[in-house]
Amino acid sequence: METDMSLHTPFEAPANKQGFMTGYLDALALVERLHRLLLDVIKDEFERVGVLEINAVQALLLFNIGDNEVTAGELKTRGYYQGSNVSYNLKKLVEMGYMHHQRCEVDRRSVRVRLTDKGRGIRDVVADLFERHADGMQAKGVLGLDGIDQITGALRRVERYWTDQIRYIY
């Protein structure tokens, strides 16, 4: 009785390996395009509502901070941003009045930040945008709960694999 060995072994034939590599590169390009597109969608929303002093990266940063009080290091540790990028944007957001900052009592070198009312307004604009998109995707059949679960599960596995490569290879 013949069986399809590709279903039973982690090793793939050379042709399948090439096919996987092509798919992997397509997926990487798609992740990059989606991130840029997300920033464009956020930028367009802020142009629509007349908020021009803040950029999409800063708006997303405010959304991700939400109601938390955090340090730049915590944002980097959570995987949201690179160190210099987050420090620059936090400084600009404080200067524009979107965030409060306060030196930590324990470690005076560290600064904790939280949103001001103005910052919470920006966070709410992004949250409303994402809610409209989620509703629209479901209503138009772009994605359902099963589809979104499959996508996030696959992306988390890739994230875990890449994180392991950084931690254990170097």
C-alpha positions in Angstrom: 0.0 0.0 0.0 1.5 3.3 -1.1 1.2 6.4 1.1 2.0 10.0 0.5 5.2 10.5 2.5 4.9 14.3 2.5 2.0 13.9 4.9 4.0 11.9 7.3 7.5 13.4 7.4 8.8 16.9 8.3 11.3 16.6 5.4 10.2 17.9 2.0 11.2 17.0 -1.5 13.4 19.6 -3.3 10.5 20.7 -5.5 8.3 21.3 -2.4 11.2 23.1 -0.8 11.3 25.6 -3.7 7.6 26.0 -3.6 7.7 26.7 0.1 10.5 29.3 -0.4 8.4 31.1 -3.0 5.4 31.1 -0.8 7.5 32.3 2.2 8.9 35.2 0.2 5.4 36.1 -1.0 4.2 36.1 2.6 7.1 38.3 3.7 6.3 40.8 1.0 2.6 40.8 1.9 3.4 41.5 5.6 5.5 44.5 4.6 2.8 45.8 2.2 0.1 45.3 4.8 2.0 47.3 7.4 2.6 50.2 5.0 -1.0 50.0 3.9 -2.2 50.1 7.5 -0.2 53.2 8.1 -1.7 54.8 4.9 -5.2 53.8 6.1 -4.6 55.5 9.5 -3.1 58.6 7.8 -6.1 58.9 5.5 -8.4 58.7 8.5 -6.6 61.5 10.2 -6.7 63.6 7.1 -10.5 62.9 6.9 -11.1 64.1 10.4 -8.8 67.1 10.0 -5.9 66.0 12.4 -2.7 66.7 10.5 -0.1 67.3 13.2 0.2 63.6 14.1 1.5 60.9 11.9 0.2 57.3 11.6 3.1 55.8 13.6 2.4 58.2 16.4 -1.4 57.5 16.3 -0.7 53.7 16.4 1.6 54.2 19.3 -1.2 56.1 21.2 -3.6 53.3 20.4 -1.2 50.6 21.6 -0.5 52.4 24.9 -4.2 52.8 25.5 -5.0 53.3 29.2 -1.6 52.0 30.4 1.2 53.9 31.9 4.4 52.7 30.4 8.1 53.4 29.7 9.7 53.3 26.3 11.5 50.2 27.3 8.2 48.4 28.1 6.9 49.3 24.6 10.1 47.9 23.1 9.9 44.8 25.2 6.2 44.2 24.2 7.5 44.2 20.6 5.6 47.2 19.4 8.5 49.5 18.4 12.3 49.7 18.0 14.1 51.7 20.8 15.2 54.9 19.0 11.9 55.1 17.0 9.8 54.9 20.1 11.9 57.4 22.1 11.7 60.0 19.3 7.9 59.6 18.9 7.2 59.6 22.6 9.2 62.9 22.9 7.2 64.4 20.1 3.9 63.2 21.5 4.7 64.8 24.9 5.7 68.1 23.2 2.4 68.1 21.2 0.3 67.5 24.4 -0.8 63.9 23.6 1.0 62.4 26.5 2.1 63.1 30.0 5.5 62.1 31.2 6.9 61.6 34.7 10.2 60.4 36.0 10.0 57.1 37.8 10.4 57.4 41.5 12.5 54.2 41.7 14.7 54.7 38.6 15.2 58.4 37.9 16.6 57.6 34.5 13.3 56.1 33.4 10.3 58.1 32.3 6.8 56.8 32.5 4.2 58.1 30.0 0.4 58.0 29.7 -2.1 59.6 27.4 -3.6 63.0 28.0 -7.3 63.7 27.1 -6.0 64.8 23.7 -4.1 61.5 23.3 -7.2 59.5 24.3 -9.1 61.3 21.6 -6.5 60.1 19.0 -6.7 56.6 20.5 -10.4 56.6 20.1 -10.2 57.7 16.4 -8.0 54.7 15.7 -10.2 52.3 17.8 -13.3 53.5 15.9 -11.5 53.0 12.6 -10.4 49.5 13.5 -14.0 48.7 14.7 -15.5 49.9 11.4 -13.0 47.8 9.5 -13.7 44.7 11.6 -17.4 45.1 11.1 -17.0 45.7 7.3 -14.8 42.6 6.8 -17.3 40.4 8.6 -20.3 42.0 6.8 -18.7 41.6 3.3 -17.4 38.1 4.0 -13.7 39.1 3.8 -13.0 37.3 7.0 -15.0 35.5 9.7 -14.0 34.4 13.2 -12.4 31.2 11.9 -10.4 33.0 9.3 -9.1 35.6 11.7 -8.2 32.9 14.2 -6.3 31.0 11.5 -4.4 34.1 10.4 -3.4 35.2 13.9 -2.4 31.7 14.9 -0.1 31.4 11.9 1.4 34.8 12.4 2.0 34.0 16.1 3.9 30.9 15.1 6.0 32.9 12.7 6.6 35.5 15.4 7.7 32.8 17.9 10.0 31.2 15.3 11.6 34.6 14.4 12.0 35.5 18.1 13.7 32.1 18.8 16.1 32.8 15.9 17.1 36.1 17.5 17.4 34.7 21.0 19.2 31.4 20.2 21.2 31.9 17.0 23.3 34.9 18.0 
